[in-house]
Amino acid sequence: MTPTLVFDLETIPDVSGLRRLGLIQPDGPEADSVAALMAEREAAGQSTFLPHHLHRIWIVGCAFRDADGFRVRCLGDGYGVSDADEATRIRQFFGIIERHTPQLVSWNGSGFDAPVLHYRSMVHGLAAPIYWDQGDLNRDFKYNNYLSRYHHRHLDLMDVLANFTGRANAPLDAMSQLCGLPGKLGEDGAKVWDAYLEGRAESVAAYCETDVVNTYLLYLRFRLMRGELSATSHQQECDLVRESLNKLIGDTKSPLQGAHWQKFLAAWSDQKVS
């Protein structure tokens, strides 16, 4: 079985980078400095969503399926945002790819998550040879690698389902609910910075984990649509996810001690595929 790695990032403004570039004041409270920048951008008719290179990676949520089962967790040790914390998360993420060469799956990963990972890897001077290989190390990667938009080693489900046409993109939350999945359960990724300022790291980690599980379940439905899974094998995979999430309820190592999985499972429809 080829391992599958589903990933999602939660990011915050790179305050130290913004200061280095002179985009905010070199000192003062970070909340006030970022708020002032956002007000300036809004007044100038610019988006308050910062360009990719001005994001710092706070949370990396991963769902991993291999012959040993299904697991979901956030990478790193705790929820610090120092350079060392961020570098550790990125190093662990690419370490999974280096060790397992998994099928990589995301929702809008090509449009956002992967470019942010690229920029932050550059900032920290991190290497990821297999991820960047386009056939120099492994000939197979010439025809199917993690970087090409039209190769499937990194499958950006949103991009593929929209037939690589941005105007047809669907939100993860809406598509999940249409397929009988819980969706985002009222959470909002646009408020991650507010959650950071309020010290709600575990809530963001829980939100990120539910995103990768929603994405993995949509990936299973995609494989069913492509004929890679039968209705029976699709149901077996869904049952495995349910069983795995049930075991995380009350787990002290899980964000919010797994309370988000109780809510997720309660919202997960028993809708069967035909």
C-alpha positions in Angstrom: 0.0 0.0 0.0 1.3 3.5 -0.9 1.1 5.7 2.2 -1.2 8.7 2.0 -0.4 12.0 3.7 -3.0 14.7 3.8 -1.8 18.1 5.1 -3.1 21.5 5.9 -1.4 24.6 7.3 -2.6 27.3 9.7 -0.5 30.4 9.4 -0.1 33.8 11.1 1.6 37.0 9.9 5.4 36.7 10.0 5.8 39.6 12.4 9.6 39.4 12.5 9.7 39.3 8.7 7.4 42.3 8.4 9.6 44.2 10.7 12.7 43.2 8.7 11.1 44.5 5.5 10.0 47.7 7.1 6.3 47.0 6.6 5.5 47.5 10.3 7.2 49.3 13.1 10.4 47.7 14.5 9.0 47.5 18.0 5.7 47.8 19.8 3.0 45.2 20.4 2.6 42.8 17.5 -1.2 42.9 17.6 -1.2 46.7 17.2 1.5 46.6 14.5 -0.3 44.0 12.4 -3.6 45.8 12.9 -2.1 49.1 11.6 -0.7 47.3 8.6 -4.1 45.7 7.8 -5.8 49.1 8.1 -3.2 50.6 5.7 -3.8 47.8 3.2 -7.6 48.1 3.4 -7.4 51.8 2.9 -5.3 51.3 -0.2 -7.8 48.8 -1.6 -5.5 45.9 -1.0 -6.4 42.5 0.4 -5.9 42.0 4.2 -4.8 38.5 3.4 -1.0 38.8 3.2 1.1 37.5 0.3 2.4 33.9 0.7 5.9 35.0 1.6 4.7 37.0 4.6 3.1 34.1 6.4 4.6 32.1 9.3 3.6 28.5 9.7 2.0 28.0 13.1 0.1 24.6 12.8 0.8 21.7 10.4 -2.1 19.2 10.5 -1.5 15.8 9.0 -3.6 12.7 8.4 -1.6 9.6 7.5 -2.8 6.3 6.2 -0.5 3.3 5.6 -0.5 -0.4 6.2 -0.5 0.2 10.0 -3.7 2.2 10.0 -5.0 5.8 10.1 -3.5 8.5 12.3 -4.1 12.3 12.6 -2.0 14.8 14.5 -0.3 18.2 14.4 3.4 18.2 13.9 6.0 19.8 16.2 6.3 19.9 20.0 3.7 22.3 21.3 2.4 25.4 19.6 5.3 27.9 19.8 5.9 30.3 16.9 9.7 30.8 17.2 12.0 30.2 14.2 13.1 26.9 15.8 9.4 25.8 16.3 8.5 26.6 12.8 11.6 24.9 11.3 10.9 21.8 13.4 7.4 21.5 11.9 8.6 22.0 8.4 11.5 19.5 8.9 9.1 16.9 10.3 6.7 17.4 7.4 9.4 16.9 4.7 10.9 14.1 6.8 7.7 12.1 6.3 8.0 12.6 2.6 11.7 11.6 2.6 11.0 8.4 4.6 7.7 7.2 3.0 7.3 9.0 -0.4 3.6 9.2 0.2 0.7 10.2 -2.0 0.3 13.8 -0.9 -3.2 15.2 -0.7 -4.5 18.7 0.0 -7.3 21.1 -0.6 -5.9 24.2 -2.2 -2.4 23.0 -1.3 -1.0 24.0 -4.6 -2.4 27.5 -4.3 -1.5 28.2 -0.7 0.0 25.6 1.5 2.8 24.4 -0.8 4.1 27.9 -1.7 4.2 28.9 1.9 6.1 25.8 2.8 8.6 26.6 -0.1 9.2 30.1 1.1 9.5 29.2 4.8 11.9 26.3 3.9 14.1 28.9 2.1 14.0 31.2 5.1 15.2 28.4 7.4 17.6 26.8 4.9 15.9 23.4 5.0 16.5 20.6 2.5 13.8 18.2 1.0 15.5 16.4 -2.0 12.7 13.9 -2.7 10.0 16.5 -2.6 11.9 18.7 -5.1 12.9 15.8 -7.3 11.7 16.0 -10.9 13.5 12.9 -12.2 17.2 13.6 -11.3 17.1 11.2 -8.3 14.3 8.9 -9.4 13.3 8.6 -13.1 9.7 8.0 -12.2 9.5 11.5 -10.8 10.1 12.9 -14.3 6.5 11.8 -15.1 4.9 12.1 -11.7 6.4 14.4 -9.1 5.2 16.6 -6.2 5.7 19.9 -8.0 3.9 19.7 -11.3 0.3 21.0 -11.2 -0.8 18.3 -13.6 0.9 15.4 -11.8 -0.9 13.5 -9.1 1.9 12.7 -6.6 0.6 15.9 -4.9 -3.1 15.8 -5.5 -4.7 19.2 -4.8 -8.3 18.0 -4.7 -9.8 21.4 -5.1 -7.8 22.1 -8.2 -8.4 18.7 -9.8 -12.1 18.7 -9.1 -12.4 22.2 -10.6 -10.6 20.9 -13.7 -7.7 23.3 -13.0 -10.1 26.2 -13.5 -10.1 28.7 -10.7 -13.6 30.0 -11.3 -14.9 26.5 -10.6 -13.2 26.1 -7.2 -15.4 24.8 -4.3 -14.8 25.5 -0.6 -13.8 22.5 1.5 -16.6 23.2 4.0 -19.3 23.2 1.4 -18.0 20.2 -0.5 -17.6 18.2 2.7 -21.2 18.9 3.8 -22.6 18.1 0.3 -20.9 14.6 0.7 -22.4 14.0 4.1 -19.3 15.0 6.0 -19.1 17.3 9.1 -17.3 20.2 7.4 -15.7 22.9 9.5 -18.3 22.8 12.3 -18.5 26.6 12.6 -14.8 27.2 12.7 -13.2 29.9 10.6 -9.6 29.8 9.3 -9.7 33.5 8.6 -9.7 34.1 12.4 -6.5 32.2 13.1 -4.6 35.4 13.9 -7.2 36.4 16.5 -7.0 32.9 18.0 -3.2 33.2 18.2 -3.5 36.6 20.0 -6.1 35.1 22.4 -3.9 32.0 23.2 -6.3 29.5 21.7 -3.7 27.3 20.1 -5.4 24.0 20.9 -8.7 25.2 19.2 -6.8 26.0 16.1 -5.0 22.7 16.1 -8.3 20.9 16.6 -9.8 22.9 13.7 -6.8 22.0 11.5 -7.0 18.3 12.3 -10.7 18.3 11.3 -9.8 19.9 8.0 -7.3 17.2 7.1 -9.8 14.5 8.0 -12.5 16.1 5.9 -10.0 16.3 3.1 -9.0 12.6 3.5 -12.6 11.5 3.4 -13.2 13.6 0.2 -10.1 11.9 -1.2 -11.7 8.5 -0.5 -14.8 9.7 -2.3 -12.6 10.8 -5.2 -11.0 7.4 -5.4 -14.4 5.8 -5.4 -15.4 8.1 -8.3 -12.2 7.1 -10.2 -12.9 3.4 -9.7 -9.9 2.8 -7.4 -12.2 1.8 -4.5 -15.4 -0.2 -4.6 -18.4 0.8 -2.5 -17.4 -1.9 0.0 -13.7 -0.9 0.2 -14.7 2.8 0.5 -17.0 2.0 3.4 -14.3 0.0 5.1 -11.9 2.9 4.8 -14.5 5.2 6.3 -15.1 2.8 9.1 -11.4 2.7 9.8 -11.4 6.5 10.2 -14.3 6.4 12.5 -12.7 3.8 14.7 -9.4 5.7 14.8 -11.1 9.0 15.8 -13.2 7.3 18.5 -9.9 6.2 20.1 -8.8 9.8 20.3 -11.7 11.0 22.4 -10.4 11.7 25.8 -6.8 11.3 24.7 -4.7 13.8 26.7 -2.2 14.0 23.8 -4.9 15.1 21.4 -5.9 18.9 21.2 -8.7 19.6 23.5 -8.4 16.0 24.7 -10.1 14.9 21.5 -13.4 16.8 22.2 -13.4 17.9 18.6 -13.6 14.3 17.4 -16.7 13.7 19.5 -18.3 16.7 17.8 -17.0 15.6 14.4 -18.3 12.0 14.7 -21.7 13.2 15.9 -22.0 15.4 12.8 -20.8 12.8 10.4 -23.8 11.5 8.5 -24.3 7.7 8.0 -25.1 8.4 4.3 -24.0 5.5 2.2 -22.7 5.6 -1.3 -24.7 3.7 -3.9 
